[in-house]
């Protein structure tokens, strides 16, 4: 697999049929930093009723939260990559361990060109038609992820998970959804219009309430409910932002070292949100107050590897952040960042707007 070029949301399969999602755009030469998404039932089972997946032949289970990270640490440590700037290993797959690659844009093209016409595929085609006809978007700007990418979707129950490639396409999609949400005659409503998405769920985040979570999700304009006239079903549709190829640069060698300095609670002002939609989500900030933890005047950014905090803040907003303070040594100088990632204090981390 030498010379293989992958980006966020591309999928990697291993010989055990573990399914990884490529995470972000900065990777060491040996392989790709990943997030474990699914495992076959022969090696992993989950009690979560939402985790079950099947392609009609095999059963897979999905990992949620930090389950995948813990599973790799305990069962498959060979899927840890040396990340030199951190001086430790992170979840990832070496190039020689890649058995198969699945790309969202290629899978979408296969689906559209196929003769499949079940309820979910019909709904997918209709959603894309609505967004492409008269909206200045093209099929080349989209892909599919999740169960659609891997072929174990349920036509009557699965969601529609769509990748949107490129910053300009994303902004157009968000504007279209915003217009649809205001138009009661459209087929789309905001999934987070009320608190129903979190009702009955076990809530683990300690510093982000379910109500705060819903408020932040509502304004992201990438989560929709599609009222499908053909099946009569209300289908969740997610539009996942991924960088276009021309927007990607691997800056792995620009960082000499990243040193953990402690746990920090701070209030910051967001100065740039251009990288907020992508993974990792990067918010350039200026510190207002260090509430607790090491003192650091040069906090330049907040970096989140957790999807809950993607597109969480916009420019000029005041935010509360709690997580890992790191000092970053680069060829151009040093600065501090607050990182939200997988680790022992996963559910203590937070990033949220300071609201009245």
C-alpha positions as a Markdown table, in Angstrom:
| # | Residue | x | y | z |
|---|---|---|---|---|
| 1 | Unk | 0.0 | 0.0 | 0.0 |
| 2 | Unk | 3.0 | 2.3 | -0.6 |
| 3 | Unk | 1.9 | 5.7 | -2.1 |
| 4 | Unk | -1.7 | 5.2 | -0.9 |
| 5 | Unk | -3.3 | 8.6 | -0.3 |
| 6 | Unk | -6.2 | 8.8 | 2.1 |
| 7 | Unk | -8.2 | 11.5 | 3.9 |
| 8 | Unk | -10.7 | 11.8 | 6.7 |
| 9 | Unk | -13.7 | 9.5 | 6.5 |
| 10 | Unk | -12.0 | 7.0 | 4.2 |
| 11 | Unk | -12.3 | 3.5 | 5.6 |
| 12 | Unk | -9.5 | 1.0 | 6.3 |
| 13 | Unk | -10.1 | -2.8 | 6.8 |
| 14 | Unk | -7.7 | -5.1 | 8.4 |
| 15 | Unk | -7.2 | -8.9 | 8.2 |
| 16 | Unk | -9.5 | -9.3 | 11.3 |
| 17 | Unk | -12.1 | -7.3 | 9.4 |
| 18 | Unk | -11.8 | -4.4 | 11.9 |
| 19 | Unk | -13.2 | -1.3 | 10.2 |
| 20 | Unk | -11.3 | 1.9 | 10.9 |
| 21 | Unk | -12.1 | 5.4 | 9.9 |
| 22 | Unk | -9.2 | 7.6 | 8.8 |
| 23 | Unk | -9.1 | 10.5 | 11.3 |
| 24 | Unk | -8.0 | 13.9 | 10.0 |
| 25 | Unk | -5.2 | 14.8 | 7.6 |
| 26 | Unk | -1.9 | 14.7 | 9.5 |
| 27 | Unk | -0.4 | 11.3 | 9.6 |
| 28 | Unk | 3.1 | 9.7 | 10.2 |
| 29 | Unk | 4.8 | 8.1 | 7.2 |
| 30 | Unk | 4.2 | 4.6 | 8.6 |
| 31 | Unk | 0.5 | 4.7 | 8.3 |
| 32 | Unk | -2.8 | 6.5 | 9.2 |
| 33 | Unk | -4.1 | 7.7 | 12.5 |
| 34 | Unk | -7.6 | 6.2 | 12.8 |
| 35 | Unk | -10.7 | 5.8 | 14.9 |
| 36 | Unk | -12.1 | 2.2 | 15.2 |
| 37 | Unk | -15.7 | 2.2 | 14.1 |
| 38 | Unk | -16.9 | -1.4 | 13.7 |
| 39 | Unk | -15.8 | -5.0 | 14.6 |
| 40 | Unk | -17.2 | -8.4 | 13.6 |
| 41 | Unk | -19.3 | -10.2 | 16.2 |
| 42 | Unk | -16.7 | -13.0 | 16.4 |
| 43 | Unk | -14.3 | -10.6 | 18.3 |
| 44 | Unk | -16.6 | -7.9 | 19.8 |
| 45 | Unk | -20.2 | -7.7 | 21.1 |
| 46 | Unk | -22.1 | -4.7 | 22.4 |
| 47 | Unk | -25.1 | -4.5 | 24.7 |
| 48 | Unk | -26.0 | -1.2 | 23.1 |
| 49 | Unk | -29.1 | -1.9 | 20.8 |
| 50 | Unk | -27.9 | 0.9 | 18.4 |
| 51 | Unk | -24.6 | -0.9 | 17.8 |
| 52 | Unk | -25.9 | -3.9 | 15.8 |
| 53 | Unk | -25.1 | -4.0 | 12.1 |
| 54 | Unk | -25.5 | -6.8 | 9.5 |
| 55 | Unk | -24.9 | -7.1 | 5.8 |
| 56 | Unk | -27.1 | -10.2 | 5.7 |
| 57 | Unk | -24.2 | -12.6 | 6.1 |
| 58 | Unk | -22.1 | -11.2 | 8.9 |
| 59 | Unk | -22.9 | -9.3 | 12.1 |
| 60 | Unk | -20.8 | -6.2 | 13.1 |
| 61 | Unk | -21.1 | -3.9 | 16.1 |
| 62 | Unk | -20.4 | -0.2 | 16.2 |
| 63 | Unk | -18.2 | 1.5 | 18.8 |
| 64 | Unk | -19.4 | 4.6 | 20.6 |
| 65 | Unk | -17.5 | 7.3 | 22.6 |
| 66 | Unk | -14.1 | 6.0 | 23.7 |
| 67 | Unk | -15.1 | 2.3 | 23.3 |
| 68 | Unk | -13.0 | 1.8 | 20.2 |
| 69 | Unk | -9.9 | 3.4 | 21.8 |
| 70 | Unk | -10.2 | 1.1 | 24.9 |
| 71 | Unk | -10.8 | -2.0 | 22.7 |
| 72 | Unk | -7.6 | -1.4 | 20.8 |
| 73 | Unk | -5.6 | -0.8 | 23.9 |
| 74 | Unk | -6.8 | -4.0 | 25.5 |
| 75 | Unk | -7.1 | -6.4 | 22.6 |
| 76 | Unk | -5.3 | -5.2 | 19.5 |
| 77 | Unk | -2.3 | -3.0 | 20.5 |
| 78 | Unk | -0.7 | -3.8 | 17.1 |
| 79 | Unk | -3.0 | -1.1 | 15.8 |
| 80 | Unk | -1.2 | 1.7 | 17.6 |
| 81 | Unk | 1.2 | 3.9 | 15.6 |
| 82 | Unk | 4.2 | 5.8 | 16.9 |
| 83 | Unk | 3.5 | 9.5 | 16.8 |
| 84 | Unk | 6.9 | 11.1 | 17.2 |
| 85 | Unk | 5.9 | 14.6 | 18.3 |
| 86 | Unk | 3.8 | 13.2 | 21.2 |
| 87 | Unk | 6.4 | 10.6 | 22.1 |
| 88 | Unk | 3.7 | 7.9 | 22.4 |
| 89 | Unk | 1.5 | 5.7 | 20.3 |
| 90 | Unk | -2.0 | 6.6 | 19.0 |
| 91 | Unk | -4.7 | 4.4 | 17.4 |
| 92 | Unk | -3.8 | 3.8 | 13.7 |
| 93 | Unk | -3.1 | 1.3 | 11.0 |
| 94 | Unk | 0.3 | 0.7 | 9.4 |
| 95 | Unk | 0.4 | 0.7 | 5.6 |
| 96 | Unk | 1.3 | -2.9 | 5.4 |
| 97 | Unk | -1.7 | -3.9 | 7.6 |
| 98 | Unk | -4.2 | -2.4 | 5.2 |
| 99 | Unk | -6.2 | -5.1 | 3.5 |
| 100 | Unk | -8.9 | -3.0 | 1.9 |
| 101 | Unk | -9.8 | 0.7 | 1.4 |
| 102 | Unk | -13.3 | 2.1 | 1.0 |
| 103 | Unk | -13.8 | 5.6 | -0.2 |
| 104 | Unk | -17.1 | 7.5 | 0.4 |
| 105 | Unk | -17.1 | 9.2 | -3.1 |
| 106 | Unk | -16.5 | 5.9 | -4.9 |
| 107 | Unk | -19.2 | 4.1 | -2.9 |
| 108 | Unk | -21.7 | 6.8 | -3.6 |
| 109 | Unk | -21.0 | 6.6 | -7.4 |
| 110 | Unk | -21.5 | 2.8 | -7.2 |
| 111 | Unk | -24.8 | 3.1 | -5.4 |
| 112 | Unk | -26.2 | 5.8 | -7.8 |
| 113 | Unk | -25.1 | 3.7 | -10.9 |
| 114 | Unk | -26.5 | 0.5 | -9.5 |
| 115 | Unk | -30.0 | -1.0 | -9.9 |
| 116 | Unk | -30.7 | -1.0 | -6.2 |
| 117 | Unk | -34.0 | 0.7 | -5.4 |
| 118 | Unk | -34.9 | -0.1 | -1.8 |
| 119 | Unk | -36.5 | 2.5 | 0.5 |
| 120 | Unk | -33.2 | 3.9 | 1.7 |
| 121 | Unk | -31.5 | 4.1 | -1.7 |
| 122 | Unk | -34.5 | 5.8 | -3.1 |
| 123 | Unk | -34.5 | 8.3 | -0.3 |
| 124 | Unk | -30.7 | 8.9 | -0.8 |
| 125 | Unk | -31.2 | 9.6 | -4.5 |
| 126 | Unk | -34.1 | 12.0 | -3.7 |
| 127 | Unk | -32.1 | 13.9 | -1.1 |
| 128 | Unk | -29.2 | 14.3 | -3.5 |
| 129 | Unk | -31.5 | 15.3 | -6.3 |
| 130 | Unk | -33.0 | 18.1 | -4.1 |
| 131 | Unk | -29.5 | 19.4 | -3.2 |
| 132 | Unk | -28.1 | 19.2 | -6.7 |
| 133 | Unk | -30.9 | 20.5 | -8.9 |
| 134 | Unk | -30.9 | 24.3 | -8.8 |
| 135 | Unk | -28.5 | 24.6 | -5.8 |
| 136 | Unk | -25.2 | 24.8 | -7.6 |
| 137 | Unk | -23.9 | 21.5 | -6.3 |
| 138 | Unk | -22.7 | 18.4 | -8.1 |
| 139 | Unk | -22.5 | 14.7 | -7.3 |
| 140 | Unk | -18.7 | 14.9 | -7.2 |
| 141 | Unk | -19.0 | 17.0 | -4.1 |
| 142 | Unk | -20.6 | 14.2 | -2.1 |
| 143 | Unk | -19.9 | 10.7 | -0.7 |
| 144 | Unk | -21.5 | 8.3 | 1.8 |
| 145 | Unk | -20.2 | 7.0 | 5.1 |
| 146 | Unk | -21.5 | 4.7 | 7.9 |
| 147 | Unk | -23.6 | 1.7 | 7.0 |
| 148 | Unk | -24.1 | 2.9 | 3.5 |
| 149 | Unk | -20.4 | 2.9 | 2.9 |
| 150 | Unk | -20.0 | -0.6 | 4.3 |
| 151 | Unk | -23.1 | -2.3 | 2.9 |
| 152 | Unk | -24.8 | -3.2 | 6.1 |
| 153 | Unk | -27.6 | -0.7 | 6.2 |
| 154 | Unk | -31.2 | -1.6 | 6.9 |
| 155 | Unk | -33.5 | -0.2 | 4.2 |
| 156 | Unk | -36.3 | 0.4 | 6.7 |
| 157 | Unk | -34.4 | 1.7 | 9.7 |
| 158 | Unk | -30.9 | 3.1 | 8.8 |
| 159 | Unk | -30.0 | 6.7 | 8.5 |
| 160 | Unk | -28.5 | 8.5 | 5.5 |
| 161 | Unk | -24.9 | 9.6 | 6.1 |
| 162 | Unk | -23.5 | 11.9 | 3.5 |
| 163 | Unk | -20.0 | 13.3 | 3.2 |
| 164 | Unk | -19.7 | 16.8 | 1.8 |
| 165 | Unk | -16.3 | 17.6 | 0.3 |
| 166 | Unk | -14.8 | 21.0 | 0.4 |
| 167 | Unk | -15.5 | 24.2 | 2.4 |
| 168 | Unk | -17.5 | 25.9 | -0.3 |
| 169 | Unk | -19.8 | 22.9 | -0.8 |
| 170 | Unk | -20.3 | 22.7 | 2.9 |
| 171 | Unk | -21.3 | 26.4 | 3.2 |
| 172 | Unk | -23.8 | 25.9 | 0.3 |
| 173 | Unk | -25.3 | 22.8 | 2.0 |
| 174 | Unk | -25.7 | 24.6 | 5.3 |
| 175 | Unk | -27.4 | 27.6 | 3.7 |
| 176 | Unk | -29.8 | 25.4 | 1.8 |
| 177 | Unk | -30.7 | 23.5 | 5.0 |
| 178 | Unk | -31.2 | 26.8 | 6.8 |
| 179 | Unk | -33.6 | 27.9 | 4.1 |
| 180 | Unk | -35.4 | 24.6 | 4.2 |
| 181 | Unk | -35.8 | 24.7 | 8.0 |
| 182 | Unk | -37.6 | 28.1 | 7.7 |
| 183 | Unk | -39.9 | 26.7 | 4.9 |
| 184 | Unk | -42.6 | 24.6 | 6.4 |
| 185 | Unk | -43.4 | 23.2 | 3.0 |
| 186 | Unk | -40.0 | 21.7 | 2.5 |
| 187 | Unk | -39.2 | 18.0 | 3.2 |
| 188 | Unk | -36.5 | 18.9 | 5.8 |
| 189 | Unk | -36.6 | 19.9 | 9.4 |
| 190 | Unk | -33.8 | 20.3 | 11.9 |
| 191 | Unk | -33.1 | 17.1 | 13.8 |
| 192 | Unk | -32.3 | 19.2 | 16.9 |
| 193 | Unk | -35.3 | 21.5 | 16.8 |
| 194 | Unk | -36.1 | 20.1 | 20.3 |
| 195 | Unk | -34.6 | 17.9 | 23.0 |
| 196 | Unk | -36.1 | 14.6 | 21.6 |
| 197 | Unk | -32.7 | 13.4 | 20.3 |
| 198 | Unk | -31.3 | 13.1 | 23.8 |
| 199 | Unk | -34.4 | 11.9 | 25.7 |
| 200 | Unk | -33.9 | 8.5 | 27.4 |
| 201 | Unk | -30.2 | 8.5 | 26.7 |
| 202 | Unk | -27.5 | 7.8 | 29.3 |
| 203 | Unk | -25.6 | 11.1 | 29.5 |
| 204 | Unk | -21.9 | 10.8 | 30.3 |
| 205 | Unk | -20.4 | 14.3 | 29.7 |
| 206 | Unk | -19.9 | 15.9 | 33.0 |
| 207 | Unk | -19.6 | 19.6 | 31.9 |
| 208 | Unk | -21.9 | 19.7 | 29.0 |
| 209 | Unk | -25.6 | 19.2 | 29.8 |
| 210 | Unk | -28.0 | 17.5 | 27.3 |
| 211 | Unk | -29.7 | 20.8 | 26.8 |
| 212 | Unk | -26.4 | 22.5 | 26.0 |
| 213 | Unk | -25.6 | 19.7 | 23.6 |
| 214 | Unk | -28.9 | 20.1 | 21.7 |
| 215 | Unk | -28.5 | 23.9 | 21.5 |
| 216 | Unk | -25.1 | 23.6 | 20.0 |
| 217 | Unk | -26.1 | 20.8 | 17.5 |
| 218 | Unk | -29.2 | 22.8 | 16.4 |
| 219 | Unk | -27.2 | 25.7 | 15.0 |
| 220 | Unk | -24.6 | 23.6 | 13.1 |
| 221 | Unk | -26.9 | 23.1 | 10.2 |
| 222 | Unk | -25.6 | 19.7 | 9.2 |
| 223 | Unk | -28.2 | 17.5 | 11.0 |
| 224 | Unk | -31.6 | 17.0 | 9.3 |
| 225 | Unk | -34.7 | 15.0 | 9.3 |
| 226 | Unk | -36.0 | 14.1 | 5.8 |
| 227 | Unk | -39.7 | 13.5 | 5.5 |
| 228 | Unk | -39.7 | 10.8 | 2.8 |
| 229 | Unk | -43.0 | 10.7 | 1.0 |
| 230 | Unk | -42.3 | 7.3 | -0.7 |
| 231 | Unk | -41.7 | 5.3 | 2.5 |
| 232 | Unk | -43.6 | 7.6 | 4.9 |
| 233 | Unk | -40.5 | 7.5 | 7.1 |
| 234 | Unk | -38.7 | 10.3 | 8.9 |
| 235 | Unk | -35.1 | 9.6 | 8.1 |
| 236 | Unk | -32.1 | 11.2 | 9.8 |
| 237 | Unk | -29.6 | 12.8 | 7.4 |
| 238 | Unk | -26.2 | 13.9 | 8.4 |
| 239 | Unk | -23.9 | 16.0 | 6.2 |
| 240 | Unk | -20.3 | 15.3 | 7.3 |
| 241 | Unk | -17.7 | 17.9 | 6.3 |
| 242 | Unk | -14.5 | 16.6 | 4.8 |
| 243 | Unk | -11.7 | 18.7 | 3.1 |
| 244 | Unk | -11.3 | 18.7 | -0.7 |
| 245 | Unk | -8.0 | 17.4 | -1.9 |
| 246 | Unk | -6.7 | 20.9 | -2.7 |
| 247 | Unk | -7.4 | 22.0 | 0.9 |
| 248 | Unk | -5.3 | 19.2 | 2.5 |
| 249 | Unk | -1.6 | 19.4 | 3.5 |
| 250 | Unk | 0.1 | 17.0 | 5.8 |
| 251 | Unk | 2.0 | 19.1 | 8.3 |
| 252 | Unk | 3.4 | 16.2 | 10.3 |
| 253 | Unk | 7.0 | 17.3 | 9.9 |
| 254 | Unk | 6.3 | 20.9 | 11.0 |
| 255 | Unk | 5.8 | 19.8 | 14.6 |
| 256 | Unk | 8.9 | 18.9 | 16.6 |
| 257 | Unk | 7.3 | 17.9 | 19.9 |
| 258 | Unk | 4.0 | 18.1 | 21.8 |
| 259 | Unk | 4.4 | 18.1 | 25.6 |
| 260 | Unk | 1.5 | 17.6 | 28.0 |
| 261 | Unk | 1.5 | 20.4 | 30.7 |
| 262 | Unk | -1.6 | 19.5 | 32.7 |
| 263 | Unk | -5.4 | 19.8 | 32.9 |
| 264 | Unk | -6.8 | 23.2 | 32.3 |
| 265 | Unk | -10.1 | 25.1 | 32.6 |
| 266 | Unk | -10.3 | 28.3 | 30.7 |
| 267 | Unk | -12.5 | 31.0 | 29.0 |
| 268 | Unk | -11.4 | 32.0 | 25.5 |
| 269 | Unk | -12.5 | 34.2 | 22.6 |
| 270 | Unk | -12.6 | 32.5 | 19.2 |
| 271 | Unk | -10.5 | 34.4 | 16.6 |
| 272 | Unk | -10.9 | 32.0 | 13.7 |
| 273 | Unk | -13.3 | 29.2 | 12.9 |
| 274 | Unk | -12.2 | 28.2 | 9.4 |
| 275 | Unk | -11.0 | 24.7 | 10.6 |
| 276 | Unk | -13.9 | 24.1 | 12.9 |
| 277 | Unk | -16.0 | 21.9 | 10.5 |
| 278 | Unk | -13.2 | 19.4 | 10.0 |
| 279 | Unk | -11.5 | 16.7 | 12.0 |
| 280 | Unk | -9.7 | 17.5 | 14.1 |
| 281 | Unk | -11.6 | 20.7 | 14.7 |
| 282 | Unk | -9.3 | 23.6 | 15.3 |
| 283 | Unk | -10.3 | 26.9 | 16.8 |
| 284 | Unk | -7.8 | 29.7 | 17.0 |
| 285 | Unk | -8.4 | 31.6 | 20.2 |
| 286 | Unk | -7.1 | 34.2 | 22.6 |
| 287 | Unk | -7.4 | 33.4 | 26.4 |
| 288 | Unk | -9.6 | 35.6 | 28.6 |
| 289 | Unk | -9.2 | 33.8 | 31.9 |
| 290 | Unk | -7.5 | 30.7 | 33.2 |
| 291 | Unk | -10.0 | 29.3 | 35.8 |
| 292 | Unk | -7.9 | 26.4 | 36.9 |
| 293 | Unk | -4.7 | 24.7 | 35.9 |
| 294 | Unk | -1.3 | 25.7 | 34.6 |
| 295 | Unk | -0.8 | 29.3 | 33.6 |
| 296 | Unk | -0.1 | 29.8 | 30.0 |
| 297 | Unk | -0.3 | 33.1 | 28.2 |
| 298 | Unk | 0.4 | 31.7 | 24.7 |
| 299 | Unk | -2.7 | 29.6 | 24.3 |
| 300 | Unk | -3.1 | 29.8 | 20.5 |
| 301 | Unk | -5.8 | 27.2 | 19.7 |
| 302 | Unk | -8.2 | 24.6 | 20.8 |
| 303 | Unk | -7.9 | 21.2 | 19.0 |
| 304 | Unk | -10.8 | 18.7 | 19.2 |
| 305 | Unk | -10.7 | 15.1 | 18.0 |
| 306 | Unk | -14.2 | 14.5 | 19.4 |
| 307 | Unk | -17.2 | 14.9 | 17.0 |
| 308 | Unk | -19.4 | 16.3 | 19.8 |
| 309 | Unk | -17.3 | 19.5 | 19.7 |
| 310 | Unk | -17.0 | 20.0 | 15.9 |
| 311 | Unk | -18.5 | 23.3 | 14.7 |
| 312 | Unk | -19.1 | 24.1 | 18.4 |
| 313 | Unk | -18.0 | 27.8 | 18.3 |
| 314 | Unk | -17.9 | 30.6 | 15.7 |
| 315 | Unk | -15.6 | 33.5 | 15.4 |
| 316 | Unk | -15.8 | 36.2 | 18.1 |
| 317 | Unk | -17.8 | 34.0 | 20.5 |
| 318 | Unk | -16.7 | 33.5 | 24.1 |
| 319 | Unk | -16.3 | 29.8 | 25.1 |
| 320 | Unk | -15.6 | 27.7 | 28.1 |
| 321 | Unk | -13.0 | 24.9 | 27.4 |
| 322 | Unk | -11.7 | 22.1 | 29.7 |
| 323 | Unk | -9.1 | 19.6 | 28.6 |
| 324 | Unk | -5.5 | 18.9 | 28.1 |
| 325 | Unk | -3.0 | 21.8 | 28.0 |
| 326 | Unk | -0.1 | 21.0 | 25.6 |
| 327 | Unk | 3.0 | 22.9 | 24.6 |
| 328 | Unk | 3.7 | 22.6 | 20.9 |
| 329 | Unk | 7.2 | 23.0 | 19.7 |
| 330 | Unk | 7.4 | 23.8 | 16.0 |
| 331 | Unk | 10.2 | 24.9 | 13.6 |
| 332 | Unk | 8.7 | 28.4 | 13.8 |
| 333 | Unk | 8.4 | 28.7 | 17.5 |
| 334 | Unk | 6.4 | 27.4 | 20.5 |
| 335 | Unk | 2.8 | 27.9 | 21.6 |
| 336 | Unk | 0.2 | 26.2 | 23.8 |
| 337 | Unk | -3.0 | 24.5 | 22.8 |
| 338 | Unk | -5.9 | 22.9 | 24.6 |
| 339 | Unk | -6.6 | 19.4 | 23.2 |
| 340 | Unk | -9.8 | 17.4 | 23.5 |
| 341 | Unk | -9.2 | 13.7 | 22.6 |
| 342 | Unk | -9.4 | 10.1 | 23.7 |
| 343 | Unk | -8.1 | 9.4 | 27.2 |
| 344 | Unk | -8.9 | 8.6 | 30.8 |
| 345 | Unk | -10.8 | 11.9 | 31.4 |
| 346 | Unk | -12.8 | 11.7 | 28.1 |
| 347 | Unk | -16.2 | 12.8 | 29.5 |
| 348 | Unk | -14.8 | 15.6 | 31.6 |
| 349 | Unk | -13.6 | 17.5 | 28.4 |
| 350 | Unk | -15.8 | 20.2 | 27.1 |
| 351 | Unk | -16.1 | 23.1 | 24.7 |
| 352 | Unk | -19.2 | 25.3 | 24.9 |
| 353 | Unk | -20.4 | 28.8 | 24.3 |
| 354 | Unk | -20.8 | 31.0 | 27.4 |
| 355 | Unk | -24.5 | 31.6 | 27.2 |
| 356 | Unk | -26.8 | 33.8 | 29.4 |
